[in-house]
Amino acid sequence: MKIAVLGSTGRTGRLVVARALERGHDVMALARTPEQVRAPASGKLRVVRADVTDPGSVAAALAGADVVVSGLGVTRRQDPSVLVDGARQIASAGPRVIWLTSLGMGATTGALGAVNGALLRRVLRHEWEAKGVAGRAVREAGGTTVHAGPLTDGPYRGDGSLVGAAGFKPRWVPPRAPRAGIAALMVAEAETPRFADTDTVALFEPLRR
């Protein structure tokens, strides 16, 4: 399978690249600055320059890809509109899309309760609206959104799963999500689609019944 990774220089995107290579896929790491891509040496890796602010460059870079896995994010110094531009460009390019976003917004609004939900919106106020628009663009194109709680750099124990957002029960405490686990779940969804055209939540603990 040919997997394109958007946001491949970020802390989560790098792990998506590494996981996809580990699984034996042909990987295209899309990056505005290719020299910043840090990935295991592999004959199956191709680093491609693509900039969401350069109309057409992303679509051209995605030629031949079967699926796009996005770990694209922004810092407070960056214009959050890159999230919207990125989502719209990959959604219109044709391949299936798996898009990482935040738990507590979009289809998961209310999942963290009123207090934590308001706090999250305050913390993410710089990118809140852009994240919402980007997620909708992906879903409307038939893609999969993966809503995750606070990301950590902790180890992944293999206990993660994706569940449909509609079946996620609100939590007072957001479930933390190891970046390595997010990478594993997104690549697994790329390999075996279970949630096409669906909003999902990434969980890393036994489901509560």
Phi and psi in degrees as GROMACS dihedral restraints (atoms count N, CA, C in turn):
[ dihedral_restraints ]
;  ai    aj    ak    al  type     phi  dphi    fc
    3     4     5     6     1  -100.8    20    10
    4     5     6     7     1   112.5    20    10
    6     7     8     9     1  -110.7    20    10
    7     8     9    10     1   124.2    20    10
    9    10    11    12     1   -97.6    20    10
   10    11    12    13     1   137.6    20    10
   12    13    14    15     1  -117.5    20    10
   13    14    15    16     1   117.2    20    10
   15    16    17    18     1   -93.9    20    10
   16    17    18    19     1   137.8    20    10
   18    19    20    21     1    79.7    20    10
   19    20    21    22     1    33.0    20    10
   21    22    23    24     1   -71.8    20    10
   22    23    24    25     1   -12.0    20    10
   24    25    26    27     1   -94.0    20    10
   25    26    27    28     1    -6.3    20    10
   27    28    29    30     1   -78.8    20    10
   28    29    30    31     1   170.4    20    10
   30    31    32    33     1   -65.2    20    10
   31    32    33    34     1   -33.6    20    10
   33    34    35    36     1   -85.8    20    10
   34    35    36    37     1   -42.7    20    10
   36    37    38    39     1   -58.5    20    10
   37    38    39    40     1   -36.9    20    10
   39    40    41    42     1   -62.2    20    10
   40    41    42    43     1   -36.8    20    10
   42    43    44    45     1   -72.8    20    10
   43    44    45    46     1   -32.4    20    10
   45    46    47    48     1   -63.6    20    10
   46    47    48    49     1   -44.5    20    10
   48    49    50    51     1   -58.8    20    10
   49    50    51    52     1   -48.6    20    10
   51    52    53    54     1   -62.7    20    10
   52    53    54    55     1   -41.7    20    10
   54    55    56    57     1   -65.9    20    10
   55    56    57    58     1   -43.1    20    10
   57    58    59    60     1   -64.1    20    10
   58    59    60    61     1   -39.3    20    10
   60    61    62    63     1   -66.2    20    10
   61    62    63    64     1   -41.8    20    10
   63    64    65    66     1   -59.0    20    10
   64    65    66    67     1   -32.9    20    10
   66    67    68    69     1   -84.6    20    10
   67    68    69    70     1    -0.1    20    10
   69    70    71    72     1    89.7    20    10
   70    71    72    73     1    14.3    20    10
   72    73    74    75     1   -86.3    20    10
   73    74    75    76     1   157.8    20    10
   75    76    77    78     1   -80.6    20    10
   76    77    78    79     1   125.4    20    10
   78    79    80    81     1  -119.9    20    10
   79    80    81    82     1   131.2    20    10
   81    82    83    84     1  -108.4    20    10
   82    83    84    85     1   112.3    20    10
   84    85    86    87     1   -91.3    20    10
   85    86    87    88     1   110.3    20    10
   87    88    89    90     1   -88.1    20    10
   88    89    90    91     1   131.1    20    10
   90    91    92    93     1  -152.8    20    10
   91    92    93    94     1   141.6    20    10
   93    94    95    96     1   -67.6    20    10
   94    95    96    97     1   -35.1    20    10
   96    97    98    99     1  -122.2    20    10
   97    98    99   100     1    89.8    20    10
   99   100   101   102     1   -53.5    20    10
  100   101   102   103     1   -34.3    20    10
  102   103   104   105     1   -67.2    20    10
  103   104   105   106     1   -11.4    20    10
  105   106   107   108     1   -89.3    20    10
  106   107   108   109     1    -3.7    20    10
  108   109   110   111     1   -71.3    20    10
  109   110   111   112     1   125.8    20    10
  111   112   113   114     1  -116.6    20    10
  112   113   114   115     1   109.7    20    10
  114   115   116   117     1  -148.3    20    10
  115   116   117   118     1   157.1    20    10
  117   118   119   120     1   -59.5    20    10
  118   119   120   121     1   141.1    20    10
  120   121   122   123     1   -61.6    20    10
  121   122   123   124     1   130.5    20    10
  123   124   125   126     1  -161.7    20    10
  124   125   126   127     1   140.7    20    10
  126   127   128   129     1   -71.8    20    10
  127   128   129   130     1   -10.6    20    10
  129   130   131   132     1   -94.4    20    10
  130   131   132   133     1     1.7    20    10
  132   133   134   135     1  -102.3    20    10
  133   134   135   136     1   131.7    20    10
  135   136   137   138     1  -128.7    20    10
  136   137   138   139     1   122.8    20    10
  138   139   140   141     1   -93.1    20    10
  139   140   141   142     1   125.9    20    10
  141   142   143   144     1  -123.8    20    10
  142   143   144   145     1   130.7    20    10
  144   145   146   147     1   -74.1    20    10
  145   146   147   148     1   126.3    20    10
  147   148   149   150     1  -152.6    20    10
  148   149   150   151     1   132.7    20    10
  150   151   152   153     1  -129.7    20    10
  151   152   153   154     1   120.1    20    10
  153   154   155   156     1   -65.0    20    10
  154   155   156   157     1   -16.1    20    10
  156   157   158   159     1   -86.1    20    10
  157   158   159   160     1    -3.6    20    10
  159   160   161   162     1  -109.3    20    10
  160   161   162   163     1    94.5    20    10
  162   163   164   165     1   -50.9    20    10
  163   164   165   166     1   128.5    20    10
  165   166   167   168     1    95.8    20    10
  166   167   168   169     1   -22.2    20    10
  168   169   170   171     1   -69.6    20    10
  169   170   171   172     1   -34.9    20    10
  171   172   173   174     1   -70.2    20    10
  172   173   174   175     1   -46.5    20    10
  174   175   176   177     1   -59.0    20    10
  175   176   177   178     1   -42.0    20    10
  177   178   179   180     1   -64.6    20    10
  178   179   180   181     1   -38.6    20    10
  180   181   182   183     1   -69.2    20    10
  181   182   183   184     1   -25.2    20    10
  183   184   185   186     1   -86.6    20    10
  184   185   186   187     1     1.1    20    10
  186   187   188   189     1   -56.7    20    10
  187   188   189   190     1   123.8    20    10
  189   190   191   192     1    91.5    20    10
  190   191   192   193     1    -8.0    20    10
  192   193   194   195     1   -74.9    20    10
  193   194   195   196     1   142.4    20    10
  195   196   197   198     1   -87.0    20    10
  196   197   198   199     1   -32.0    20    10
  198   199   200   201     1  -154.7    20    10
  199   200   201   202     1   149.3    20    10
  201   202   203   204     1  -115.0    20    10
  202   203   204   205     1   127.3    20    10
  204   205   206   207     1  -111.1    20    10
  205   206   207   208     1   123.6    20    10
  207   208   209   210     1  -112.9    20    10
  208   209   210   211     1   127.2    20    10
  210   211   212   213     1  -114.9    20    10
  211   212   213   214     1    23.5    20    10
  213   214   215   216     1   -62.2    20    10
  214   215   216   217     1   132.4    20    10
  216   217   218   219     1  -144.0    20    10
  217   218   219   220     1   175.8    20    10
  219   220   221   222     1  -134.1    20    10
  220   221   222   223     1   153.4    20    10
  222   223   224   225     1   -94.9    20    10
  223   224   225   226     1   173.3    20    10
  225   226   227   228     1   -69.8    20    10
  226   227   228   229     1   -13.5    20    10
  228   229   230   231     1   -89.4    20    10
  229   230   231   232     1   -10.3    20    10
  231   232   233   234     1   -99.1    20    10
  232   233   234   235     1   153.1    20    10
  234   235   236   237     1   -72.9    20    10
  235   236   237   238     1   119.5    20    10
  237   238   239   240     1   -66.2    20    10
  238   239   240   241     1   -11.6    20    10
  240   241   242   243     1   -64.1    20    10
  241   242   243   244     1   -15.9    20    10
  243   244   245   246     1   -63.7    20    10
  244   245   246   247     1   -27.8    20    10
  246   247   248   249     1   -65.1    20    10
  247   248   249   250     1   -44.7    20    10
  249   250   251   252     1   -66.2    20    10
  250   251   252   253     1   -45.8    20    10
  252   253   254   255     1   -60.3    20    10
  253   254   255   256     1   -43.8    20    10
  255   256   257   258     1   -62.9    20    10
  256   257   258   259     1   -45.7    20    10
  258   259   260   261     1   -62.6    20    10
  259   260   261   262     1   -45.6    20    10
  261   262   263   264     1   -67.0    20    10
  262   263   264   265     1   -37.8    20    10
  264   265   266   267     1   -68.9    20    10
  265   266   267   268     1   -44.3    20    10
  267   268   269   270     1   -74.4    20    10
  268   269   270   271     1   -29.8    20    10
  270   271   272   273     1   -67.2    20    10
  271   272   273   274     1   -34.0    20    10
  273   274   275   276     1   -86.4    20    10
  274   275   276   277     1   -10.4    20    10
  276   277   278   279     1   -76.3    20    10
  277   278   279   280     1   -21.8    20    10
  279   280   281   282     1   119.2    20    10
  280   281   282   283     1   -46.9    20    10
  282   283   284   285     1   -64.9    20    10
  283   284   285   286     1   158.3    20    10
  285   286   287   288     1   -63.1    20    10
  286   287   288   289     1   146.8    20    10
  288   289   290   291     1  -123.5    20    10
  289   290   291   292     1   136.1    20    10
  291   292   293   294     1  -122.1    20    10
  292   293   294   295     1   117.4    20    10
  294   295   296   297     1  -121.3    20    10
  295   296   297   298     1   125.6    20    10
  297   298   299   300     1   -86.6    20    10
  298   299   300   301     1   132.0    20    10
  300   301   302   303     1  -144.7    20    10
  301   302   303   304     1  -171.8    20    10
  303   304   305   306     1   -99.8    20    10
  304   305   306   307     1   139.5    20    10
  306   307   308   309     1   -68.9    20    10
  307   308   309   310     1   136.4    20    10
  309   310   311   312     1   105.8    20    10
  310   311   312   313     1     2.0    20    10
  312   313   314   315     1  -133.5    20    10
  313   314   315   316     1   169.7    20    10
  315   316   317   318     1    58.8    20    10
  316   317   318   319     1  -127.9    20    10
  318   319   320   321     1   -65.8    20    10
  319   320   321   322     1   -15.1    20    10
  321   322   323   324     1  -106.4    20    10
  322   323   324   325     1    18.1    20    10
  324   325   326   327     1   -57.5    20    10
  325   326   327   328     1   131.4    20    10
  327   328   329   330     1    91.9    20    10
  328   329   330   331     1    -7.5    20    10
  330   331   332   333     1   -67.8    20    10
  331   332   333   334     1   -18.7    20    10
  333   334   335   336     1  -108.6    20    10
  334   335   336   337     1     9.2    20    10
  336   337   338   339     1    82.6    20    10
  337   338   339   340     1   164.9    20    10
  339   340   341   342     1   -64.0    20    10
  340   341   342   343     1   -43.6    20    10
  342   343   344   345     1   -68.9    20    10
  343   344   345   346     1   -53.1    20    10
  345   346   347   348     1   -66.8    20    10
  346   347   348   349     1   -32.1    20    10
  348   349   350   351     1   -63.2    20    10
  349   350   351   352     1   -43.4    20    10
  351   352   353   354     1   -66.3    20    10
  352   353   354   355     1   -38.3    20    10
  354   355   356   357     1   -64.5    20    10
  355   356   357   358     1   -43.0    20    10
  357   358   359   360     1   -60.9    20    10
  358   359   360   361     1   -44.0    20    10
  360   361   362   363     1   -62.2    20    10
  361   362   363   364     1   -34.8    20    10
  363   364   365   366     1   -69.1    20    10
  364   365   366   367     1   -43.0    20    10
  366   367   368   369     1   -64.0    20    10
  367   368   369   370     1   -38.7    20    10
  369   370   371   372     1  -100.0    20    10
  370   371   372   373     1    19.7    20    10
  372   373   374   375     1   -57.6    20    10
  373   374   375   376     1   -30.3    20    10
  375   376   377   378     1   -62.6    20    10
  376   377   378   379     1   -34.7    20    10
  378   379   380   381     1  -121.0    20    10
  379   380   381   382     1     3.5    20    10
  381   382   383   384     1   -54.4    20    10
  382   383   384   385     1   -56.9    20    10
  384   385   386   387     1   -63.3    20    10
  385   386   387   388     1   -41.5    20    10
  387   388   389   390     1   -63.6    20    10
  388   389   390   391     1   -40.3    20    10
  390   391   392   393     1   -62.4    20    10
  391   392   393   394     1   -40.5    20    10
  393   394   395   396     1   -63.7    20    10
  394   395   396   397     1   -44.9    20    10
  396   397   398   399     1   -64.7    20    10
  397   398   399   400     1   -42.2    20    10
  399   400   401   402     1   -62.6    20    10
  400   401   402   403     1   -45.0    20    10
  402   403   404   405     1   -61.4    20    10
  403   404   405   406     1   -41.4    20    10
  405   406   407   408     1   -64.8    20    10
  406   407   408   409     1   -38.7    20    10
  408   409   410   411     1   -61.6    20    10
  409   410   411   412     1   -40.9    20    10
  411   412   413   414     1   -66.2    20    10
  412   413   414   415     1   -46.0    20    10
  414   415   416   417     1   -64.3    20    10
  415   416   417   418     1   -41.8    20    10
  417   418   419   420     1   -64.4    20    10
  418   419   420   421     1   -22.4    20    10
  420   421   422   423     1   -91.4    20    10
  421   422   423   424     1     5.9    20    10
  423   424   425   426     1    88.4    20    10
  424   425   426   427     1    12.5    20    10
  426   427   428   429     1   -83.9    20    10
  427   428   429   430     1  -178.4    20    10
  429   430   431   432     1  -115.4    20    10
  430   431   432   433     1   127.9    20    10
  432   433   434   435     1  -102.5    20    10
  433   434   435   436     1   140.2    20    10
  435   436   437   438     1  -116.3    20    10
  436   437   438   439     1   108.1    20    10
  438   439   440   441     1   -89.5    20    10
  439   440   441   442     1   123.5    20    10
  441   442   443   444     1  -124.3    20    10
  442   443   444   445     1   147.4    20    10
  444   445   446   447     1   -74.7    20    10
  445   446   447   448     1  -167.0    20    10
  447   448   449   450     1   -53.4    20    10
  448   449   450   451     1   127.7    20    10
  450   451   452   453     1   -81.1    20    10
  451   452   453   454     1   140.2    20    10
  453   454   455   456     1  -127.4    20    10
  454   455   456   457     1   165.5    20    10
  456   457   458   459     1  -100.8    20    10
  457   458   459   460     1    16.3    20    10
  459   460   461   462     1   -70.1    20    10
  460   461   462   463     1   167.5    20    10
  462   463   464   465     1   -69.8    20    10
  463   464   465   466     1   154.5    20    10
  465   466   467   468     1  -101.6    20    10
  466   467   468   469     1   126.1    20    10
  468   469   470   471     1   -96.0    20    10
  469   470   471   472     1     4.3    20    10
  471   472   473   474     1    79.9    20    10
  472   473   474   475     1    16.6    20    10
  474   475   476   477     1  -103.1    20    10
  475   476   477   478     1    19.4    20    10
  477   478   479   480     1   -91.7    20    10
  478   479   480   481     1   160.5    20    10
  480   481   482   483     1  -159.2    20    10
  481   482   483   484     1   156.3    20    10
  483   484   485   486     1  -101.2    20    10
  484   485   486   487     1   138.7    20    10
  486   487   488   489     1  -129.5    20    10
  487   488   489   490     1   150.4    20    10
  489   490   491   492     1   -61.3    20    10
  490   491   492   493     1   137.0    20    10
  492   493   494   495     1   -60.0    20    10
  493   494   495   496     1   -31.6    20    10
  495   496   497   498     1   -64.8    20    10
  496   497   498   499     1   -25.8    20    10
  498   499   500   501     1   -98.5    20    10
  499   500   501   502     1     4.7    20    10
  501   502   503   504     1   -81.8    20    10
  502   503   504   505     1   126.7    20    10
  504   505   506   507     1   -87.6    20    10
  505   506   507   508     1   135.9    20    10
  507   508   509   510     1   -53.5    20    10
  508   509   510   511     1   142.9    20    10
  510   511   512   513     1  -124.2    20    10
  511   512   513   514     1   141.8    20    10
  513   514   515   516     1   -75.0    20    10
  514   515   516   517     1   -34.4    20    10
  516   517   518   519     1  -108.2    20    10
  517   518   519   520     1   119.2    20    10
  519   520   521   522     1   -61.5    20    10
  520   521   522   523     1   132.6    20    10
  522   523   524   525     1   -69.9    20    10
  523   524   525   526     1   123.3    20    10
  525   526   527   528     1   -71.0    20    10
  526   527   528   529     1   154.3    20    10
  528   529   530   531     1  -133.2    20    10
  529   530   531   532     1   111.4    20    10
  531   532   533   534     1   -66.8    20    10
  532   533   534   535     1   135.0    20    10
  534   535   536   537     1   -56.7    20    10
  535   536   537   538     1   -39.0    20    10
  537   538   539   540     1   -63.2    20    10
  538   539   540   541     1   -35.0    20    10
  540   541   542   543     1   -69.6    20    10
  541   542   543   544     1   -41.5    20    10
  543   544   545   546     1   -58.5    20    10
  544   545   546   547     1   -44.9    20    10
  546   547   548   549     1   -59.3    20    10
  547   548   549   550     1   -44.6    20    10
  549   550   551   552     1   -63.6    20    10
  550   551   552   553     1   -42.8    20    10
  552   553   554   555     1   -69.6    20    10
  553   554   555   556     1   -38.3    20    10
  555   556   557   558     1   -69.6    20    10
  556   557   558   559     1   -39.2    20    10
  558   559   560   561     1   -67.4    20    10
  559   560   561   562     1   -38.4    20    10
  561   562   563   564     1   -62.6    20    10
  562   563   564   565     1   -39.0    20    10
  564   565   566   567     1   -67.8    20    10
  565   566   567   568     1   -33.1    20    10
  567   568   569   570     1   -64.9    20    10
  568   569   570   571     1   -40.8    20    10
  570   571   572   573     1   -70.5    20    10
  571   572   573   574     1   -45.0    20    10
  573   574   575   576     1  -131.6    20    10
  574   575   576   577     1    91.4    20    10
  576   577   578   579     1   -62.2    20    10
  577   578   579   580     1   122.5    20    10
  579   580   581   582     1  -120.1    20    10
  580   581   582   583     1   -18.6    20    10
  582   583   584   585     1  -130.3    20    10
  583   584   585   586     1    40.7    20    10
  585   586   587   588     1   -61.3    20    10
  586   587   588   589     1   140.7    20    10
  588   589   590   591     1    59.8    20    10
  589   590   591   592     1    36.6    20    10
  591   592   593   594     1  -140.8    20    10
  592   593   594   595     1   145.3    20    10
  594   595   596   597     1   -89.0    20    10
  595   596   597   598     1   131.4    20    10
  597   598   599   600     1  -124.9    20    10
  598   599   600   601     1   166.9    20    10
  600   601   602   603     1  -124.0    20    10
  601   602   603   604     1   135.2    20    10
  603   604   605   606     1   -90.8    20    10
  604   605   606   607     1   122.2    20    10
  606   607   608   609     1  -118.4    20    10
  607   608   609   610     1   146.2    20    10
  609   610   611   612     1  -132.6    20    10
  610   611   612   613     1    46.7    20    10
  612   613   614   615     1  -162.8    20    10
  613   614   615   616     1   160.6    20    10
  615   616   617   618     1   -57.9    20    10
  616   617   618   619     1   138.3    20    10
  618   619   620   621     1   -65.3    20    10
  619   620   621   622     1   137.8    20    10
  621   622   623   624     1   -86.7    20    10
  622   623   624   625     1   135.6    20    10
